[in-house]
Amino acid sequence: MRVFVPCDSAAISVGADEVADAIAQLDPSIEIIRNGSRGALWLETLVEVDTPTGRIAYGPVNPENVQSLFDADFLNGGSHPLFLGKTHEIEWLASQDRVTFARVGIVDPLSLDDYRAHGGLIGLRKAIKLSSDALINEVTESGLRGRGGAGFPAGIKWRTVAQSYGSQKYICCNADEGDSGTFADRMLIEGDPFTLIEGMTIAGIAVGATQGIVYLRSEYPYAIATLQKAIDIARQSDWLGSRVLGTTNSFDISIRVGAGSYVCGEETAMLESIEGKRGVVRAKPPLPAVEGLFGQPTVINNVLTLSTVPMILAEGAATYKARGVGRSLGTQVFQLAGNIARGGIVEKAFGITLNELVNTYGGGTLSGRPLRAIQIGGPLGAYFSTAHMDTSMDYESLIAAGGMLGHGGVVLFDESVDLAIQAKFAMEFCAIESCGKCTPCRIGSTRGAETIDLIIQGVRVDENKKLLLDLCEVMTDGSLCAMGGLTPLPVKSAMLNFPSDFNGVRR
């Protein structure tokens, strides 16, 4: 008898470990598998039982519910107030199009046999048989773009590295997931780490890199431990090392742990940190693809970007690019958070509307009060009003609407939110997290927070609003990186979409 209890950090935070212990104490003969979270975070802890007809789900389960589950014969799918039916038939999950997250919540994260049984390593085995050009062409043809926020075509970046000379090339995975309302990188690493390892290995073979580095934030101790165990298992299984799967290809991966700096999510500041220096943004050019880590050609991709590559190779570029709209091809892993009834992971093809994400999947606000604002793209993303609910969730549509997709975070606020205060927070956040290298970001953010504070207090409101917009223009045009360059986006969008919050009269 097999019972699945998530080992994901979010599930652990609401008692998953205690639930697993309680089940083991009542019946030690049960095989408890600590899978990743399915991403329906409002149902955690989600307990699943393996039955002849499929996995049956119960949730949200807390330790006090375990005895009653046994009393209801849950091991045989018995009826219980927490009974959810067959997991794969839960509408919230069944209606998604999971590609990057296809195995998350289904497999044992540290079982290589389980990984292979669910399609793992098919992409890598195909990649090994292709030339560098053919492999990069497949990734380029798929339309895969960087999921870290910039949306730059992955294949073009890979080709630049492949064509650049270097005595040692690197694959750097940026897992410094610092945006508020984002957690997909962590969930994938904790729930299906072999997918990331496979994607990085494919990238290494494609561009001629033999070293891979995952820059993983220190705030993710479970992800760090899980990924290191997975790397060790892959190495022991001759997947990583001097002869990848018995071929002449060489590739290995190590982890570098960040120290909590938000700006180290910017690719060049991340490189500085990996090299043991202070995390300060580099001027470009040269681009990291030409002179990156230790001055060598370097591929830098986000966790979700690299973890999507195995499926593209396994099923073909055409299958992946058949999803999406316009130039936004494939799927996006959206992360629903904030004041939301059903927060979690929703993977759908680009083109889903904001309304469907927020209301159909998210269920509206948790407080039950009317929705007022949605921030998309992290702390430097734009604030949208409910007038934007028909906006298509793809790169180009969001830019046209005055925002950006970023890492796919969607954070909800009800009618109680004050957007002037949120705008001030954006400037304060930038002031705290700025690396300090350029003046517009270092000084502009501080002056911006002070100016918004004056507006909130009703001091020379019109004059200070004009001053604030001028300052935003300077920060956008003059900042060295996106830290200072994008900070004006939440400020200006809040002023545009919620002008009544900037009249000096508090709501």
C-alpha positions as CSV (number, residue, x, y, z in Angstrom):
1,M,0.0,0.0,0.0
2,R,1.5,3.3,-1.1
3,V,0.5,6.7,0.3
4,F,1.8,10.0,-1.1
5,V,2.4,12.9,1.2
6,P,4.2,16.0,-0.2
7,C,7.7,17.0,0.9
8,D,7.3,20.5,-0.7
9,S,8.2,23.4,1.6
10,A,4.7,24.9,1.3
11,A,3.2,21.5,2.4
12,I,5.7,21.1,5.2
13,S,4.8,24.6,6.5
14,V,1.2,23.5,7.1
15,G,2.1,20.1,8.7
16,A,2.9,17.6,6.0
17,D,5.7,16.0,8.0
18,E,3.4,15.6,11.0
19,V,0.7,14.1,8.7
20,A,3.3,11.6,7.3
21,D,4.5,10.7,10.8
22,A,0.9,10.1,12.0
23,I,0.1,7.8,9.1
24,A,3.3,5.8,9.7
25,Q,2.5,5.4,13.4
26,L,-1.0,4.1,12.8
27,D,0.1,1.7,10.1
28,P,3.9,1.1,9.8
29,S,3.4,-1.3,6.9
30,I,2.4,1.6,4.6
31,E,5.0,2.8,2.1
32,I,4.9,6.6,2.4
33,I,6.3,8.4,-0.7
34,R,7.2,12.0,-0.2
35,N,6.3,13.5,-3.6
36,G,6.3,17.1,-4.7
37,S,3.2,19.3,-4.3
38,R,0.6,19.2,-7.1
39,G,0.5,23.0,-6.7
40,A,-3.0,23.3,-5.4
41,L,-1.7,25.0,-2.3
42,W,-5.1,25.6,-0.7
43,L,-5.5,21.8,-0.5
44,E,-2.2,21.1,1.3
45,T,-1.5,18.8,2.9
46,L,-2.9,16.8,0.0
47,V,-2.7,13.1,0.8
48,E,-3.0,10.6,-2.1
49,V,-3.6,6.8,-1.9
50,D,-2.5,4.5,-4.7
51,T,-5.5,2.3,-5.5
52,P,-6.2,-0.1,-8.4
53,T,-8.3,2.5,-10.1
54,G,-5.8,5.4,-9.7
55,R,-4.7,7.8,-7.0
56,I,-7.4,9.0,-4.6
57,A,-6.9,12.4,-3.0
58,Y,-7.8,13.8,0.4
59,G,-7.2,17.3,1.5
60,P,-6.5,19.6,3.2
61,V,-5.3,17.0,5.8
62,N,-3.9,18.0,9.1
63,P,-2.4,15.6,11.7
64,E,-5.7,15.6,13.7
65,N,-7.6,14.2,10.6
66,V,-5.4,11.1,10.2
67,Q,-7.2,8.9,12.6
68,S,-10.6,9.7,11.0
69,L,-9.1,8.9,7.6
70,F,-8.2,5.4,8.8
71,D,-11.6,5.0,10.4
72,A,-13.2,5.9,7.0
73,D,-11.0,3.3,5.3
74,F,-9.2,5.9,3.2
75,L,-6.6,3.3,2.1
76,N,-9.4,1.8,-0.1
77,G,-10.8,5.2,-1.2
78,G,-13.4,5.4,1.6
79,S,-15.8,8.3,1.9
80,H,-14.6,11.2,4.2
81,P,-15.3,14.9,4.4
82,L,-11.9,15.5,2.9
83,F,-12.4,13.1,0.0
84,L,-11.6,14.8,-3.3
85,G,-11.9,11.8,-5.7
86,K,-9.3,10.7,-8.2
87,T,-6.5,13.2,-8.2
88,H,-6.2,13.5,-12.0
89,E,-10.0,14.3,-12.2
90,I,-9.9,17.3,-9.9
91,E,-11.0,20.0,-12.3
92,W,-8.4,22.6,-11.1
93,L,-5.6,20.1,-12.1
94,A,-7.3,18.3,-15.0
95,S,-7.9,21.5,-17.0
96,Q,-4.3,22.6,-16.9
97,D,-1.7,21.9,-19.7
98,R,1.3,20.7,-17.7
99,V,4.5,20.4,-19.6
100,T,7.3,21.8,-17.5
101,F,5.4,20.6,-14.4
102,A,4.2,17.3,-16.0
103,R,5.9,15.1,-13.3
104,V,5.7,17.4,-10.3
105,G,3.5,15.9,-7.6
106,I,3.4,12.5,-9.4
107,V,6.9,11.1,-9.0
108,D,9.1,10.5,-6.1
109,P,11.6,13.4,-6.6
110,L,14.6,11.3,-5.8
111,S,13.7,8.1,-7.6
112,L,15.6,7.8,-10.9
113,D,13.5,4.7,-11.8
114,D,10.3,6.7,-11.2
115,Y,11.7,9.5,-13.4
116,R,12.5,7.2,-16.2
117,A,9.1,5.5,-15.9
118,H,7.4,8.9,-16.5
119,G,9.4,9.9,-19.6
120,G,12.7,11.1,-18.0
121,L,15.9,11.0,-20.0
122,I,14.2,10.5,-23.4
123,G,15.1,14.0,-24.3
124,L,18.7,13.6,-23.3
125,R,19.1,10.3,-25.2
126,K,17.8,12.1,-28.3
127,A,20.0,15.1,-27.8
128,I,23.1,12.9,-27.6
129,K,22.5,11.7,-31.1
130,L,22.2,15.2,-32.6
131,S,24.9,17.6,-33.7
132,S,25.3,20.8,-31.9
133,D,23.6,22.7,-34.7
134,A,20.7,20.3,-34.9
135,L,20.1,20.4,-31.2
136,I,20.2,24.2,-31.0
137,N,17.9,24.4,-34.1
138,E,15.4,22.2,-32.3
139,V,15.3,24.5,-29.2
140,T,15.2,27.6,-31.5
141,E,12.4,26.2,-33.6
142,S,10.3,25.5,-30.5
143,G,10.1,29.2,-29.7
144,L,11.2,28.6,-26.1
145,R,12.0,32.0,-24.4
146,G,13.6,32.7,-21.1
147,R,11.1,32.2,-18.3
148,G,13.1,34.3,-15.8
149,G,11.4,37.4,-17.0
150,A,13.3,38.8,-20.0
151,G,11.7,36.4,-22.5
152,F,14.8,36.2,-24.7
153,P,14.8,33.3,-27.1
154,A,16.8,30.5,-25.6
155,G,18.1,29.1,-28.9
156,I,19.7,32.4,-29.9
157,K,21.5,32.6,-26.5
158,W,22.7,29.0,-26.9
159,R,23.9,29.5,-30.4
160,T,25.9,32.6,-29.4
161,V,27.7,30.5,-26.7
162,A,28.3,27.6,-29.1
163,Q,29.9,30.0,-31.6
164,S,32.1,31.8,-29.0
165,Y,35.6,30.6,-28.2
166,G,36.4,29.7,-24.7
167,S,38.7,27.3,-22.9
168,Q,35.8,26.4,-20.6
169,K,32.2,27.1,-21.2
170,Y,29.5,27.1,-18.5
171,I,25.8,26.5,-18.1
172,C,24.5,28.7,-15.2
173,C,21.0,28.1,-13.9
174,N,19.6,31.2,-12.2
175,A,17.5,29.8,-9.3
176,D,17.6,33.0,-7.3
177,E,13.9,33.3,-7.2
178,G,13.4,36.5,-5.4
179,D,10.2,38.0,-6.8
180,S,7.2,38.3,-4.4
181,G,4.5,35.9,-5.3
182,T,6.8,33.5,-7.2
183,F,7.6,29.9,-6.1
184,A,7.7,27.8,-9.3
185,D,11.5,27.3,-9.3
186,R,11.5,26.1,-5.8
187,M,8.5,23.8,-6.4
188,L,10.1,22.2,-9.4
189,I,13.4,21.7,-7.8
190,E,11.8,20.1,-4.7
191,G,9.3,18.1,-6.8
192,D,11.2,17.0,-10.0
193,P,14.9,17.9,-9.7
194,F,16.0,15.5,-12.4
195,T,14.2,17.5,-15.0
196,L,16.4,20.5,-14.3
197,I,19.5,18.3,-14.3
198,E,18.5,16.8,-17.7
199,G,17.8,20.2,-19.2
200,M,21.2,21.5,-18.0
201,T,23.0,18.5,-19.4
202,I,21.3,18.9,-22.8
203,A,22.3,22.6,-22.8
204,G,25.9,21.6,-22.0
205,I,26.0,19.1,-24.9
206,A,24.5,21.7,-27.2
207,V,27.1,24.5,-26.6
208,G,30.1,22.4,-25.6
209,A,30.0,23.3,-21.9
210,T,31.3,20.7,-19.4
211,Q,30.4,22.6,-16.2
212,G,27.0,23.5,-14.8
213,I,26.3,25.7,-11.8
214,V,22.9,26.2,-10.1
215,Y,22.8,29.5,-8.2
216,L,20.2,28.7,-5.6
217,R,19.0,31.1,-2.9
218,S,19.8,30.3,0.8
219,E,16.2,30.8,1.7
220,Y,15.4,27.5,0.0
221,P,17.1,24.9,2.3
222,Y,14.8,22.0,1.2
223,A,15.4,22.7,-2.4
224,I,19.2,22.9,-1.8
225,A,19.1,19.5,-0.1
226,T,16.9,17.8,-2.7
227,L,18.9,19.1,-5.6
228,Q,22.2,18.0,-4.1
229,K,20.8,14.5,-3.5
230,A,19.5,14.4,-7.1
231,I,22.9,15.5,-8.4
232,D,24.6,12.8,-6.4
233,I,22.2,10.1,-7.7
234,A,22.7,11.3,-11.3
235,R,26.5,11.2,-10.8
236,Q,26.4,7.7,-9.3
237,S,24.3,6.5,-12.2
238,D,26.8,7.7,-14.8
239,W,24.5,10.4,-16.0
240,L,26.7,13.2,-14.8
241,G,30.5,13.1,-15.0
242,S,33.2,12.3,-17.6
243,R,31.0,10.0,-19.7
244,V,27.4,11.1,-19.8
245,L,25.2,7.9,-20.3
246,G,28.2,6.1,-21.5
247,T,29.1,8.6,-24.3
248,T,32.1,10.8,-24.8
249,N,30.2,13.8,-23.5
250,S,31.4,15.3,-20.2
251,F,29.1,17.3,-17.9
252,D,28.8,17.9,-14.2
253,I,26.8,20.2,-12.0
254,S,27.5,22.0,-8.7
255,I,25.4,24.2,-6.5
256,R,26.3,27.7,-5.4
257,V,24.2,29.2,-2.6
258,G,23.3,32.9,-2.7
259,A,23.2,35.1,0.4
260,G,19.8,36.7,0.1
261,S,20.5,39.6,-2.4
262,Y,17.6,40.3,-4.7
263,V,19.8,42.0,-7.3
264,C,21.8,38.8,-7.7
265,G,18.9,37.6,-9.7
266,E,20.2,39.8,-12.4
267,E,22.5,37.7,-14.5
268,T,25.7,39.6,-14.2
269,A,25.4,40.3,-10.5
270,M,24.8,36.5,-10.1
271,L,28.1,35.8,-12.0
272,E,29.9,38.2,-9.7
273,S,28.5,36.4,-6.7
274,I,29.4,33.0,-8.0
275,E,33.0,34.2,-8.5
276,G,33.1,35.1,-4.9
277,K,32.7,38.9,-5.3
278,R,30.2,41.4,-4.1
279,G,26.9,41.0,-6.2
280,V,27.2,44.1,-8.3
281,V,25.8,44.5,-11.8
282,R,28.3,44.5,-14.7
283,A,28.1,46.9,-17.6
284,K,27.2,45.3,-20.9
285,P,28.7,44.6,-23.4
286,P,30.3,42.2,-23.3
287,L,27.3,39.9,-22.9
288,P,27.7,36.8,-20.6
289,A,27.2,34.6,-23.7
290,V,30.6,35.9,-24.9
291,E,32.3,36.7,-21.6
292,G,30.4,35.4,-18.7
293,L,31.5,33.3,-15.7
294,F,35.3,33.8,-15.1
295,G,35.4,35.5,-18.5
296,Q,34.2,32.5,-20.4
297,P,31.2,32.0,-22.7
298,T,28.2,31.2,-20.4
299,V,24.6,30.2,-21.0
300,I,22.4,31.7,-18.3
301,N,18.9,30.4,-18.1
302,N,16.1,30.3,-15.5
303,V,15.0,27.0,-13.8
304,L,11.8,26.8,-15.8
305,T,13.6,27.5,-19.1
306,L,16.1,24.7,-18.7
307,S,13.5,22.3,-17.2
308,T,11.3,22.7,-20.3
309,V,14.1,21.6,-22.7
310,P,13.8,17.8,-22.0
311,M,10.1,17.8,-23.1
312,I,11.0,19.8,-26.3
313,L,13.6,17.2,-27.3
314,A,11.4,14.3,-26.2
315,E,8.3,15.3,-28.1
316,G,9.7,17.6,-30.8
317,A,9.7,21.4,-31.3
318,A,6.5,21.3,-33.3
319,T,4.5,19.8,-30.4
320,Y,5.7,22.6,-28.1
321,K,5.3,25.5,-30.5
322,A,1.7,24.4,-31.3
323,R,0.8,25.9,-27.9
324,G,0.6,29.6,-27.2
325,V,-0.1,32.7,-29.3
326,G,1.9,35.0,-31.5
327,R,5.6,35.0,-30.5
328,S,4.7,33.6,-27.0
329,L,4.9,29.9,-27.7
330,G,4.5,26.9,-25.4
331,T,3.2,27.1,-21.8
332,Q,3.8,29.4,-18.9
333,V,3.9,28.4,-15.2
334,F,1.7,31.1,-13.6
335,Q,2.0,31.5,-9.8
336,L,-1.2,32.7,-8.0
337,A,-0.6,34.4,-4.7
338,G,-1.6,37.3,-2.4
339,N,-5.2,37.7,-1.3
340,I,-6.5,34.7,-3.3
341,A,-8.9,31.9,-2.5
342,R,-7.0,29.2,-4.4
343,G,-3.3,30.1,-4.7
344,G,-0.8,27.8,-6.4
345,I,0.7,26.7,-9.7
346,V,-1.3,27.0,-12.9
347,E,0.5,25.9,-16.1
348,K,-1.4,26.8,-19.3
349,A,-0.5,27.8,-22.8
350,F,0.1,31.5,-23.4
351,G,-3.1,33.3,-24.2
352,I,-5.1,32.4,-21.2
353,T,-6.8,35.6,-20.0
354,L,-6.1,37.3,-16.7
355,N,-9.8,36.8,-15.8
356,E,-9.6,33.0,-16.2
357,L,-6.4,32.9,-14.1
358,V,-7.8,35.1,-11.3
359,N,-11.4,33.9,-11.1
360,T,-11.7,30.5,-12.7
361,Y,-8.5,29.1,-11.2
362,G,-7.8,31.6,-8.3
363,G,-11.5,31.8,-7.2
364,G,-11.2,35.5,-6.5
365,T,-10.1,37.0,-3.2
366,L,-9.6,35.0,-0.1
367,S,-11.1,37.8,2.0
368,G,-14.3,37.7,-0.1
369,R,-14.1,41.5,-0.6
370,P,-14.1,42.9,-4.2
371,L,-10.9,42.6,-6.2
372,R,-9.2,45.9,-6.8
373,A,-5.7,45.4,-8.1
374,I,-3.5,42.7,-9.5
375,Q,0.3,42.9,-9.7
376,I,1.9,40.8,-12.5
377,G,5.6,40.1,-12.7
378,G,6.9,40.5,-9.2
379,P,7.7,43.5,-7.1
380,L,8.8,45.5,-10.1
381,G,5.7,44.5,-12.1
382,A,2.7,46.7,-13.1
383,Y,-0.5,47.1,-11.1
384,F,-3.6,46.4,-13.1
385,S,-7.2,47.2,-12.3
386,T,-10.2,45.0,-13.0
387,A,-10.6,46.9,-16.2
388,H,-7.8,44.7,-17.6
389,M,-9.3,41.3,-16.9
390,D,-9.6,40.4,-20.6
391,T,-5.8,40.9,-21.1
392,S,-4.1,37.9,-22.7
393,M,-1.4,36.5,-20.5
394,D,1.5,36.6,-23.0
395,Y,4.7,38.7,-23.4
396,E,3.5,41.0,-26.1
397,S,-0.1,41.6,-24.8
398,L,1.1,42.5,-21.3
399,I,3.7,44.9,-22.7
400,A,1.0,46.5,-24.9
401,A,-1.2,46.9,-21.7
402,G,1.6,48.7,-19.9
403,G,3.1,45.8,-17.9
404,M,5.3,42.7,-18.2
405,L,5.0,39.0,-17.6
406,G,8.2,38.6,-15.6
407,H,8.5,35.3,-13.9
408,G,4.8,34.7,-14.0
409,G,3.8,35.8,-10.6
410,V,0.2,37.1,-10.2
411,V,-0.6,38.8,-6.8
412,L,-4.2,39.8,-5.9
413,F,-5.3,42.7,-3.7
414,D,-8.8,43.5,-2.5
415,E,-10.6,46.8,-2.1
416,S,-8.7,47.7,1.1
417,V,-5.4,48.2,-0.7
418,D,-3.9,51.7,-1.0
419,L,-1.9,51.9,-4.3
420,A,0.1,54.9,-3.2
421,I,1.4,52.9,-0.3
422,Q,2.2,50.0,-2.7
423,A,4.0,52.5,-5.0
424,K,6.1,53.7,-2.1
425,F,6.9,50.1,-1.2
426,A,8.3,49.6,-4.7
427,M,10.7,52.5,-4.3
428,E,11.7,51.4,-0.8
429,F,12.3,47.9,-2.0
430,C,14.6,49.2,-4.7
431,A,16.5,51.4,-2.2
432,I,17.1,48.4,0.1
433,E,18.0,45.9,-2.7
434,S,20.0,48.2,-5.0
435,C,23.6,47.1,-5.5
436,G,24.5,50.8,-5.4
437,K,26.6,50.9,-8.6
438,C,24.5,53.4,-10.5
439,T,23.1,56.7,-9.2
440,P,19.6,56.6,-10.7
441,C,18.8,53.4,-8.9
442,R,20.8,54.1,-5.7
443,I,19.6,57.7,-5.1
444,G,16.5,57.8,-7.3
445,S,14.7,55.1,-5.3
446,T,15.3,56.9,-2.0
447,R,14.1,60.2,-3.4
448,G,11.2,58.4,-5.0
449,A,10.0,57.0,-1.7
450,E,10.3,60.4,-0.1
451,T,8.3,62.0,-2.9
452,I,5.5,59.5,-2.7
453,D,5.4,60.0,1.0
454,L,4.8,63.7,0.5
455,I,2.0,62.9,-1.9
456,I,0.4,60.6,0.7
457,Q,0.6,63.4,3.2
458,G,-1.0,65.8,0.8
459,V,2.0,68.1,0.4
460,R,2.1,69.9,-2.9
461,V,0.4,67.0,-4.5
462,D,0.3,68.1,-8.2
463,E,3.9,69.4,-8.1
464,N,5.2,66.2,-6.4
465,K,3.4,63.9,-8.9
466,K,5.1,65.7,-11.8
467,L,8.4,65.4,-10.0
468,L,7.8,61.7,-9.4
469,L,7.1,61.1,-13.1
470,D,10.3,63.0,-14.0
471,L,12.2,60.9,-11.6
472,C,10.7,57.7,-13.0
473,E,11.8,58.7,-16.5
474,V,15.4,59.2,-15.3
475,M,15.4,55.9,-13.5
476,T,14.1,54.0,-16.5
477,D,16.5,55.6,-19.0
478,G,19.6,55.9,-16.7
479,S,19.7,52.8,-14.6
480,L,22.4,50.1,-15.4
481,C,20.0,47.2,-15.0
482,A,16.4,46.2,-14.6
483,M,16.5,46.8,-10.8
484,G,16.3,50.5,-11.2
485,G,15.0,50.5,-14.8
486,L,11.8,48.6,-13.9
487,T,11.1,50.1,-10.4
488,P,9.1,53.0,-12.1
489,L,6.7,50.4,-13.7
490,P,4.7,49.6,-10.5
491,V,4.8,53.3,-9.6
492,K,3.6,54.7,-12.9
493,S,1.0,51.9,-13.4
494,A,-0.4,52.6,-9.9
495,M,-0.7,56.3,-10.7
496,L,-2.3,55.6,-14.1
497,N,-4.8,52.9,-13.1
498,F,-5.6,54.2,-9.6
499,P,-5.3,58.0,-9.8
500,S,-7.6,58.5,-6.8
501,D,-5.0,57.1,-4.5
502,F,-2.6,59.8,-5.4
503,N,-4.7,62.9,-4.6
504,G,-3.4,63.3,-1.1
505,V,-6.7,62.2,0.5
506,R,-6.5,58.7,2.1
507,R,-9.2,56.2,1.3
